[in-house]
Amino acid sequence: MIASHLLAYFFTELNHDQVQKVDQYLYHMRLSDETLLEISKRFRKEMEKGLGATTHPTAAVKMLPTFVRSTPDGTEHGEFLALDLGGTNFRVLWVKVTDNGLQKVEMENQIYAIPEDIMRGSGTQLFDHIAECLANFMDKLQIKDKKLPLGFTFSFPCHQTKLDESFLVSWTKGFKSSGVEGRDVVTLIRKAIQRRGDFDIDIVAVVNDTVGTMMTCGYDDHNCEIGLIVGTGSNACYMEEMRHIDMVEGDEGRMCINMEWGAFGDDGSLNDIRTEFDQEIDMGSLNPGKQLRFYLLQNLISLSQTFAKCACEGLETGRSEAVAKYFEEKDGIRKAREVLMRLGLDPTQEDCVATRRICQIVSTRSASLCAATLAAVLQRIKENKGEERLRSTIGVDGSVYKKHPHFAKCLHKTVRRLVPDCDVRFLRSEDGSGKGAAMVTAVAYRLADQHRARQKTLEPLQLSHDQLLEVKRRMKVEMERGLSKETHAIAPVKMLPTYVCATPDGTEKGDFLALDLGGTNFRVLLVRVRNGKWGGVEMHNKIYAIPQEVMHGTGDELFDHIVQCIADFLEYMGMKGVSLPLGFTFSFPCQQNSLDESILLKWTKGFKASGCEGEDVVTLLKEAIHRREEFDLDVVAVVNDTVGTMMTCGFEDPHCEVGLIVGTGSNACYMEEMRNVELVEGEEGRMCVNMEWGAFGDNGCLDDFRTEFDVAVDELSLNPGKQRFEKMISGMYLGEIVRNILIDFTKRGLLFRGRISERLKTRGIFETKFLSQIESDCLALLQVRAILQHLGLESTCDDSIIVKEVCTVVARRAAQLCGAGMAAVVDKIRENRGLDALKVTVGVDGTLYKLHPHFAKVMHETVKDLAPKCDVSFLQSEDGSGKGAALITAVACRIREAGQR
C-alpha cells in the first residue's frame, strides 16, 4: 500500500529537515491549478462519451440515467416509506413531509439484521425476510392499513430501466442470494409482499445513495442539483438536460445522471498524474486496472488502513479518522507517534513530523482531484443553462468529507478557484440513503399528482377526431345559414358576396395600381403583370404616413391626402398623368354592394374622419381625384386581404379557390356557386364569398367547446360575445389564453411554486409570438426560461416544460379548429360540384400560420383527416393585401375586355 512504501523510505533516508524533504520527494503529488484544469477538461470529455449512444459502451465514466426527473420544490407532502439495503443490516424508515411553509420532515426508522444464511440462501428467502421486517415496522407504527408509497435505496450494481425498475447485475458485500442476479429487484419485493397478503405498498422508486444525497439536500435548498459522496467510496450525480442523454428517449426536461465517476482514468487518461504508489495500490487491489480514480481519491484511506493495523481502537466511526488526527495542530504529532508505535516502530520526532506531512499532501491531492471533477460538472450545468453566472448547491455525504478536518475546506476553496464564474454552496446531507429515497418518492408523487391535475384542466382543450368532425359539421350548417336570404340576417357567419367572380387564368397582363389602407400607414403600389400564361409579376411600392390630424379631420381631407400620395408615387415612378386601373384594399368594416362599391359601416384603428361612415369609399376616392384634376384612375375593385390572398396565390396556381388568413385575426373566403349565393341575383358561374368566419359561434353553437379560459378572455376583450371563433384560433388571443391557464395553474400550486409575478397578471403581457418562440424545437427550454424571466417569473426546468406544454395544447387546438373550418369549406366546394374527389389549393397568409413552427403542419393534417375526399394543397401568399388587389383588378379588366369584344 502507498503508506508502507512511503514510510519505508522516510525511516531510512530522511534527515532533520523532514518536511522539506517530504515536499521535495512528493512534489509530483502536488497538483497545480493548470493541471487540475486539464483534468477537468479530460473529465468533461469522458462525461460526453458516457452520455453518447455510440460512445457509451466504451466510456469509462458511464453516466447512467436514474429516471429521477426533478428535484424537490418544497411543495411535497405526505407519508412515505423507505428501505435502505446495502449491507448485513438494513433499515426501514417512515418519513412524513409537511407542506406548511416550514418544510417539516418527521422520521422514524428501525434497523434489521440479515442473517448470514439468508444472505447466502435463495432470493425468495431474502425478499420474504425484507417483507417480514417491513410488516413488523408497519405494525409497530400502526400504519399497516395504509397503502404508502415506498422508495428503495439498493446499493448494489444495477441496470436501471425505469424509476421503479432496476436489474441486479451482480451481488457484492458478501451477498450471494440465488435467483436474483439479472432480475428486477422491485418485482421481487412486490411478489414477496403479495405472498404475505397482510399489507400493500406502492414501490415508486429505486435509487442509490448519491441520488439520495442530492434529493435530501434539494429539499432544503432548491438550487441543489449535484450529489457527492466522499467516504469509503466516491461518486457523484447531477441533473442533466434530457436532450443530451442519448440512452433515454425524449428531449424535454432533465434527468439525474449517476456518473459512476470512480472509473475515470480506466482508459489511461490519468496515467500522467498517477504515481508509483498509485500503481502499486492498483496492482494489489481486488480489481486491478479498474476504478483508478477511485483509488486516487482514496489514498488517504489506504494510508489510514496501514496505520490502523495495530491500532487499539477499531476506527468504527470511519477509517479516515487516523489521517484526520494528523492534521490537528496540537495533537497531530502525538497521535502520529501513538500510531507508529502500535506498528512496532520507535519513531523520532522527525519521523512523526514527516508522517503528518505525508498525510497532508495525500489528503490535499484527494480533495483537489475531487474539486477538478466537480468543476467539470458545474461548467457543464452552466453551459446547459446558458447562464453567464451559475448559482448551484452541492449536496455532500461521506465520512471523509464530514470527519476529515481540512478535506472539505480544501475542496471548497479549490472548486471556487477553478470555476470563478460559479457561486457554489456545499450542503451536508443528513441520512441521504434513507431520507433521500423517501424524497425521491415524494417528488415522484408530487409530479404525478400535479400532472393529473394539469391534464384534467387541459383536457377540454384537447379535441378528439369526433369532436373536430362535429365542429366541421356545425361550420357547414352556419355557412348555409349565412348564404340563405331567409336566415342571413341572424347568421353569425355572414358569407358576404365580394363580387369577385373569377380567379386568374394566366392571361392577365398590363400595369395596375393598388392602394392598401388599413392603419396609420398606407401603401401605393404599381403592379406590372407580364405577358404569357402564369408569367411573373413585377411590383413597386411606397409607404406613406397619415398624420393624426388627417385621421381625425374631415373625409375630404383624408381622401385628398391619399390622392396627394398617389400623385407623388406616380411622379416618383415617372408616370405622372397616366391613367391606370386601380384596386383598393380597404380594411375596415364595410357592406359591399358591387366589386367597386363598398359602404363604410364604422371607422376602427384610430380613424375618425367625418363624413365617411355610411358612404361609398370608392365614390369618396373618385371625388378626391376629380378635385385634383391632375390625373384620372379607373377604380375597378374594393377588396379585403383574405380575397387578395386567394387572388395572389391564384395567379401562381390555377387550382387556388380558397383564401385563408391566420394572423392577428382570422378569416376565409372561397369560390361559391352563384346559385347558392341568395343575396345576389343570378344562377350562373361562381362568386368569391367572404365568410367572416371569426364570428362562428357567436350564437352559442360552440359553447360546449369553449373553456373557462376562452370565456375569461372573451369577457375582458373589446367586443365581448363577438368573434368567438376568432378568439379561439387567432394570434391576437392565443397568448392571453395561455396567460390565463398559467395563472390558474400557479394559484393552484401546480406551477412556479404557487408564486405569481405582477407582470403575469397584466393583460396582453404574454404575447402570441412567445408561443412560436417557445415551441421552436431548436431553442429547447432555454428560450422558455428567458421568456419567463422577462415576465418576472423564477422558473425551474419543470416549470419551463409545463409552460411549453400549455403553449403546445393551445396552439394545437387553434390549428385543429382552423383545420376543421377549412375542411368544411373544401368539402362544400366538392359537394357543390358533385365530385367524388376534389383537387384544390388554399392560399394562406398571416403571421401565426407562417411563423409558428407547428401550426401549419397540424392544420394540414386536420384538413386531410376530416376531408379525406379532398386533395388540398396550401400555398403561402406574398403580399396578398397589396398585390392581391391589383390582381383582382387585372382579372376584372380581363373579363371586362372580353365582354366588350
Beta strands, then each sheet from edge to edge (+ up, - down):
strand 1: 64-65
strand 2: 78-85
strand 3: 89-98
strand 4: 104-113
strand 5: 149-154
strand 6: 158-162
strand 7: 165-168
strand 8: 202-207
strand 9: 224-230
strand 10: 234-241
strand 11: 254-258
strand 12: 390-397
strand 13: 422-428
strand 14: 496-497
strand 15: 510-517
strand 16: 521-529
strand 17: 537-545
strand 18: 581-586
strand 19: 590-594
strand 20: 597-600
strand 21: 634-639
strand 22: 656-662
strand 23: 666-673
strand 24: 686-690
strand 25: 838-845
strand 26: 870-876
sheet 1: 1+ 11- 10+ 9- 12- 13-
sheet 2: 4+ 3- 2+ 5+ 8+
sheet 3: 6+ 7-
sheet 4: 14+ 24- 23+ 22- 25- 26-
sheet 5: 17+ 16- 15+ 18+ 21+
sheet 6: 19+ 20-
end
